[in-house]
Amino acid sequence: MAVRQTRSKMLLEFIKISFSLSSIHGFPHLAAKKRHIVEMVIWVVLVGAAVYGAVVLSSTTLKRYTENPTVISMERDRFSWNTSFPAATICPSYKINEDLLDLYVDSSTEKNKSLLREFLVTLSEATYTNFETVVEYNGITEENYLDILLDLQFEFKPAVSNSGGNDKLYTLEKIVSEMGICYSFNSKLAIYNSPDYWDEDRWDLVEGNETFYVNPLDGEVFANVMNMSTGFDIYIHGPYEVADIASKKINSPNGNFLQMSLSGLTIFSSDNIRALSMKQRKCRFHDESDLKHSPAYSYVLCRMECRAALAKRLCGCVPHFYRKKEGDKICNVPGLHCLAKHKEKLILLKGDCFCLPNCNEVNYIVEDMDTRAWFLGSNLQWGLKEYPKMRLRRDIIFGFSDLLVYIGGMAGLFLGCSVLSFIEIIYFFTLRLYWFVVKYGKETREKF
């Protein structure tokens, strides 16, 4: 009991000394001796109100910094910036090379060759929209589904050109998507879904993966994909994005010429936006991936990973068109049929995914579209109808320096504090407290 009283007395004495020497306005009055009780109560109320006001307004300022420190502004100097040419993902309607399929079926030891053939055809066309159409067959292990489909893929070698003048950028990258084997144009992220990239077991970000930009001074620029010999679905997206099963598509039958004119709106982030946390800026850059299946990040790639995780929870397996990861079981035919029962939930992903948008993105809208019969095979042409007259810029409007200024202003207004006042508090409750305890303990021992 005596020890407790001694400690309480020591603490009270230390607080009195700290308050009496403090440079914070009002605190010395709380420790002043021979004050009337009414005066003491008044000072306690005044100092308490000042501390409360400073804390409340400072916490409001801190909340603004942590939750809403950015602003999106509009820029209109369209001749001073370049615009990303619309990226595209093209998925051929023909998925399998008939000659290679015949050769594979004929050389197989499977007795029911028609069943094998039908299985491979339905498997090549399988997506979240039609998993129920895959015929029952267990002669091929599910781990080999993708490899066989890549070996038997339709020979898709169209001529690619445009009016931009830099041919080295105008190639199609073969990718594995939720729509099967597709081909991507002008995408920085396509390579991370490339079968070759997967086979090399790479997880690095590819340097020098440039995309195609245009400027109003370039005039009209169009991309052309000719002599495809197949119908196709095309998905238009930005260069830092990919297409998934929920993306909007445009279908063109075989033997048609599809022309599209687009308009776009760019949202980009300034360099200093990276200083904020992802929670503060509410977006991710493509090199800030936390995904398990891709070293690069995009909103759609995140949604695809959520869709694969949901498929695993619902049916215990993931479809064959995702990158293989340790612990993932590839769906066999019963597994695909199980996924078909949850088709809508898997495609829409309502409430099952929390993905941040891209910090840099371009959204395109089809303004004009024309399709006509074409005797020279299936052709495709797309480009910008007119160059954007504005773009949106994400920037910091309330940074860390602003936070310090605001909180310092509140502390100065209510309590007359400065930086030295806070250093003084640290000093009192570290070095001064230590030596006070040592001295107090020594004096107490000498008394007894």
Stockholm file with secondary structure:
# STOCKHOLM 1.0

chainA/1-448         MAVRQTRSKMLLEFIKISFSLSSIHGFPHLAAKKRHIVEMVIWVVLVGAAVYGAVVLSSTTLKRYTENPTVISMERDRFSWNTSFPAATICPSYKINEDLLDLYVDSSTEKNKSLLREFLVTLSEATYTNFETVVEYNGITEENYLDILLDLQFEFKPAVSNSGGNDKLYTLEKIVSEMGICYSFNSKLAIYNSPDYWDEDRWDLVEGNETFYVNPLDGEVFANVMNMSTGFDIYIHGPYEVADIASKKINSPNGNFLQMSLSGLTIFSSDNIRALSMKQRKCRFHDESDLKHSPAYSYVLCRMECRAALAKRLCGCVPHFYRKKEGDKICNVPGLHCLAKHKEKLILLKGDCFCLPNCNEVNYIVEDMDTRAWFLGSNLQWGLKEYPKMRLRRDIIFGFSDLLVYIGGMAGLFLGCSVLSFIEIIYFFTLRLYWFVVKYGKETREKF
#=GR chainA/1-448 SS CHHHHHHHHHHHHHHHHHHHHCCSTTHHHHSCSSCCHHHHHHHHHHHHHHHHHHHHHHHHHHHHHHHCCEEEEEECCGGGSCEECCEEEEEESCCBCHHHHHHHHHHSCCSCHHHHHHHHHHHHTCCTTTGGGSCCCCSSCGGGHHHHHHHTBCCCCCEEEESSSCGGGCCEEEEEETTEEEEEESCSSGGGGCHHHHHTTCCSCCTTCCCCEECGGGCCCEEEEECCCSCEEEEEECTTCCCCTTSCCEEECTTEEEEEEEEEEEEEECGGGGGSCHHHHTCBCTTCCCCSSCSSCCHHHHHHHHHHHHHHHHHSCBCTTSCCCTTCCBCCHHHHHHHHTTHHHHHHCTTSCCCCCBSSEEEEEEEEEEEEECTTCCEEEEEESSCCSCEEEEEESSCHHHHHHHHHHHHHHHHCCCHHHHHHHHHIIIIIHHHHHHHHHHHHHHHC
#=GC SS_cons         CHHHHHHHHHHHHHHHHHHHHCCSTTHHHHSCSSCCHHHHHHHHHHHHHHHHHHHHHHHHHHHHHHHCCEEEEEECCGGGSCEECCEEEEEESCCBCHHHHHHHHHHSCCSCHHHHHHHHHHHHTCCTTTGGGSCCCCSSCGGGHHHHHHHTBCCCCCEEEESSSCGGGCCEEEEEETTEEEEEESCSSGGGGCHHHHHTTCCSCCTTCCCCEECGGGCCCEEEEECCCSCEEEEEECTTCCCCTTSCCEEECTTEEEEEEEEEEEEEECGGGGGSCHHHHTCBCTTCCCCSSCSSCCHHHHHHHHHHHHHHHHHSCBCTTSCCCTTCCBCCHHHHHHHHTTHHHHHHCTTSCCCCCBSSEEEEEEEEEEEEECTTCCEEEEEESSCCSCEEEEEESSCHHHHHHHHHHHHHHHHCCCHHHHHHHHHIIIIIHHHHHHHHHHHHHHHC
//
